[in-house]
């Protein structure tokens, strides 16, 4: 079943702004929320990075919508045992309407403790093991058991999670290439992506994903001034158009800012709908639905939140349902 949600950006907004956006999203008719989990923003122009688990706790008291992390890295910066406890608590706070989206992460966020940044293959091995640890801990906690675990990458000793939801926490796995997408199909309860790529959705489903949900997030900038909207999108989010593995390997916001200077404004214009053209906003979201995505989360980049939520409530969302 198609679901249109709103994407909360911890890279760009502080905790109180995020709660306000969530309330506006629910009032406008969005059906769910996703939220990012950075330690750093991608660049200083974005300018924020509140701790996602604190924000999720506040969301549980402010709105009634389901919440997904898009996505959390459970491998380097935070041990999967700690994330198991965080996810279990979030699921209790949200009355079971919580999805833990996980991915293999980026150096930008995961290097902060001085740990070695592994190769892609090792990161995916760590992700698979981390998902196993999280599930084991939550399942054991729901049954009143403690566990010890001795794996290749992680160690857990005599641990029990006492605050647990009635049902298991769904874990969706992100993937931007065939190797990660195959892993998502094999171990995930769902799949997370950021591109309207039907081939990747098919890869997920053929790798074991079957009819499991596929989530994606997309960015727009609603504004009456299309050129000003594009200027802001280019200044703040051109990092998403960087080629190759740069997004996974650059270590700091200032490095991303330097690399973003190489991204032409036209490239951002092709990826992010900017301005007041309702048909273009509808077409951008629909491209994900046409690719087989079940849940699309729309993020507004610019300051005209009132205009965005009003137009989406009146004109965009009705056309997508």
LUMGUZA-117123 format. One line per field, with one value per residue (C-alpha): x, y negated, z; residue number from 1; residue in three letters. Coordinates in steps of 0.5 Angstrom, whole numbers, plus 500, padded with zeros to 3 digits. Example, Ala and Ser with C-alpha at 12.3 -4.5 7.8 and 13.67 -1.06 7.14 Angstrom:
BEGIN
u <- [525,527];
v <- [509,502];
w <- [516,514];
i <- [1,2];
aa <- [ALA,SER];
% end
This chain:
BEGIN
u <- [500,503,505,507,511,515,523,526,533,537,543,539,534,534,530,525,524,524,518,514,515,513,506,505,506,501,496,497,496,503,502,509,516,523,529,536,541,548,553,555,552,554,557,556,551,546,549,545,546,541,542,536,534,532,528,525,523,520,516,513,509,508,505,501,505,510,517,523,530,533,538,542,549,550,557,562,560,555,555,549,548,547,542,538,536,535,531,527,525,523,518,515,515,511,507,510,510,517,522,530,533,540,546,553,555,560,567,564,560,563,571,569,572,578,576,579,574,574,573,566,566,568,563,557,560,559,552,550,553,550,543,544,546,540,535,538,538,531,528,532,529,522,523,526,533,540,545,552,555,562,562,568,566,562,562,556,557,551,546,539,534,529,524,522,516,511,513,520,522,522,529,530,537,539,543,545,549,548,552,548,542,543,544,538,534,537,537,532,525,525,529,531,534,534,534,528,531,527,532,535,528,527,534,532,525,529,534,529,526,519,513,517,516,521,522,526,527,527,528,524,524,518,518,515,522,524,531,532,530,535,540,539,538,545,548,546,545,549,553,548,550,558,560,563,565,566,560,563,570,570,572,569,563,569,571,564,563,570,567,561,564,565,557,554,547,544,545,542,536,535,535,531,524,525,519,512,510,505,506,513,513,508,512,518,514,511,517,519,512,513,520,516,517,512,513,516,519,519,524,523,529,527,524,517,515,508,507,510,505,499,500,502,496,491,494,500,498,491,494,499,493];
v <- [500,493,489,481,479,473,473,470,467,467,464,458,457,457,461,456,454,462,463,457,460,466,463,459,466,470,464,464,471,474,481,483,479,481,478,478,480,476,474,468,465,466,458,452,449,455,453,458,465,466,473,477,481,475,472,479,479,472,474,480,475,469,473,480,482,488,486,489,488,487,489,491,494,499,501,496,490,494,501,505,507,500,499,505,501,495,498,502,496,492,498,497,490,490,496,500,496,495,498,498,497,498,498,498,491,486,484,477,479,486,483,479,484,485,492,495,494,501,503,504,511,511,506,510,516,511,509,516,518,512,513,520,517,512,517,522,517,515,522,524,518,519,526,524,527,524,526,526,526,527,525,523,516,515,518,518,520,522,517,516,511,510,504,508,507,513,514,515,508,508,507,504,504,499,500,496,501,509,512,508,509,516,516,512,517,523,520,514,513,508,504,496,493,485,486,488,494,500,504,504,505,511,513,513,517,522,523,525,518,521,516,513,505,501,494,488,481,475,467,461,454,451,443,438,436,442,439,437,444,447,443,445,453,452,449,454,460,461,466,471,470,472,478,484,486,479,479,485,483,475,474,467,462,457,463,464,456,456,462,459,453,458,460,455,452,455,462,460,458,464,468,463,460,452,447,447,452,457,462,462,464,469,472,472,476,481,483,487,490,492,495,500,496,497,491,484,479,472,467,459,456,448,444,443,449,446,446,453,456,452,454,461,462,458,460,465,471,471,473,478,482];
w <- [500,498,504,503,509,511,512,518,517,523,519,517,523,531,535,536,529,527,532,529,522,525,527,521,517,521,520,513,512,511,514,517,519,517,521,519,524,523,528,523,518,511,511,515,511,513,520,525,528,534,537,534,540,544,538,537,544,543,537,541,545,540,534,533,526,525,525,521,522,515,517,523,522,528,526,528,532,536,538,536,543,545,539,540,547,543,538,543,547,541,539,546,546,539,541,536,530,529,524,525,518,518,513,513,514,512,514,516,522,524,524,530,535,532,529,523,517,514,506,503,504,511,513,510,514,520,518,517,524,527,525,528,535,535,533,538,544,543,542,548,552,550,553,559,557,558,552,551,544,541,534,529,530,536,543,548,555,560,557,557,555,560,556,550,545,545,538,534,532,524,521,514,511,506,499,494,490,488,494,499,496,496,503,504,501,505,512,512,514,508,504,504,498,496,488,484,481,479,478,485,487,483,486,493,491,488,493,498,499,496,498,504,504,500,503,500,501,496,497,494,496,495,494,490,487,484,482,490,492,487,490,497,495,491,497,502,499,493,497,494,487,488,484,486,493,495,500,504,504,505,513,515,513,510,505,503,502,498,493,493,489,483,483,477,479,473,476,483,479,475,482,486,485,486,486,486,480,483,477,478,485,484,478,483,488,483,480,486,486,479,481,486,492,497,502,500,505,502,505,505,504,504,510,507,511,511,504,503,508,505,498,499,503,498,491,492,496,493,486,489,493];
i <- [1,2,3,4,5,6,7,8,9,10,11,12,13,14,15,16,17,18,19,20,21,22,23,24,25,26,27,28,29,30,31,32,33,34,35,36,37,38,39,40,41,42,43,44,45,46,47,48,49,50,51,52,53,54,55,56,57,58,59,60,61,62,63,64,65,66,67,68,69,70,71,72,73,74,75,76,77,78,79,80,81,82,83,84,85,86,87,88,89,90,91,92,93,94,95,96,97,98,99,100,101,102,103,104,105,106,107,108,109,110,111,112,113,114,115,116,117,118,119,120,121,122,123,124,125,126,127,128,129,130,131,132,133,134,135,136,137,138,139,140,141,142,143,144,145,146,147,148,149,150,151,152,153,154,155,156,157,158,159,160,161,162,163,164,165,166,167,168,169,170,171,172,173,174,175,176,177,178,179,180,181,182,183,184,185,186,187,188,189,190,191,192,193,194,195,196,197,198,199,200,201,202,203,204,205,206,207,208,209,210,211,212,213,214,215,216,217,218,219,220,221,222,223,224,225,226,227,228,229,230,231,232,233,234,235,236,237,238,239,240,241,242,243,244,245,246,247,248,249,250,251,252,253,254,255,256,257,258,259,260,261,262,263,264,265,266,267,268,269,270,271,272,273,274,275,276,277,278,279,280,281,282,283,284,285,286,287,288,289,290,291,292,293,294,295,296,297,298,299,300,301,302,303,304,305,306,307,308,309,310,311,312,313,314,315,316,317,318,319,320,321];
aa <- [UNK,UNK,UNK,UNK,UNK,UNK,UNK,UNK,UNK,UNK,UNK,UNK,UNK,UNK,UNK,UNK,UNK,UNK,UNK,UNK,UNK,UNK,UNK,UNK,UNK,UNK,UNK,UNK,UNK,UNK,UNK,UNK,UNK,UNK,UNK,UNK,UNK,UNK,UNK,UNK,UNK,UNK,UNK,UNK,UNK,UNK,UNK,UNK,UNK,UNK,UNK,UNK,UNK,UNK,UNK,UNK,UNK,UNK,UNK,UNK,UNK,UNK,UNK,UNK,UNK,UNK,UNK,UNK,UNK,UNK,UNK,UNK,UNK,UNK,UNK,UNK,UNK,UNK,UNK,UNK,UNK,UNK,UNK,UNK,UNK,UNK,UNK,UNK,UNK,UNK,UNK,UNK,UNK,UNK,UNK,UNK,UNK,UNK,UNK,UNK,UNK,UNK,UNK,UNK,UNK,UNK,UNK,UNK,UNK,UNK,UNK,UNK,UNK,UNK,UNK,UNK,UNK,UNK,UNK,UNK,UNK,UNK,UNK,UNK,UNK,UNK,UNK,UNK,UNK,UNK,UNK,UNK,UNK,UNK,UNK,UNK,UNK,UNK,UNK,UNK,UNK,UNK,UNK,UNK,UNK,UNK,UNK,UNK,UNK,UNK,UNK,UNK,UNK,UNK,UNK,UNK,UNK,UNK,UNK,UNK,UNK,UNK,UNK,UNK,UNK,UNK,UNK,UNK,UNK,UNK,UNK,UNK,UNK,UNK,UNK,UNK,UNK,UNK,UNK,UNK,UNK,UNK,UNK,UNK,UNK,UNK,UNK,UNK,UNK,UNK,UNK,UNK,UNK,UNK,UNK,UNK,UNK,UNK,UNK,UNK,UNK,UNK,UNK,UNK,UNK,UNK,UNK,UNK,UNK,UNK,UNK,UNK,UNK,UNK,UNK,UNK,UNK,UNK,UNK,UNK,UNK,UNK,UNK,UNK,UNK,UNK,UNK,UNK,UNK,UNK,UNK,UNK,UNK,UNK,UNK,UNK,UNK,UNK,UNK,UNK,UNK,UNK,UNK,UNK,UNK,UNK,UNK,UNK,UNK,UNK,UNK,UNK,UNK,UNK,UNK,UNK,UNK,UNK,UNK,UNK,UNK,UNK,UNK,UNK,UNK,UNK,UNK,UNK,UNK,UNK,UNK,UNK,UNK,UNK,UNK,UNK,UNK,UNK,UNK,UNK,UNK,UNK,UNK,UNK,UNK,UNK,UNK,UNK,UNK,UNK,UNK,UNK,UNK,UNK,UNK,UNK,UNK,UNK,UNK,UNK,UNK,UNK,UNK,UNK,UNK,UNK,UNK,UNK,UNK,UNK,UNK,UNK,UNK,UNK,UNK,UNK,UNK,UNK,UNK,UNK,UNK];
% end
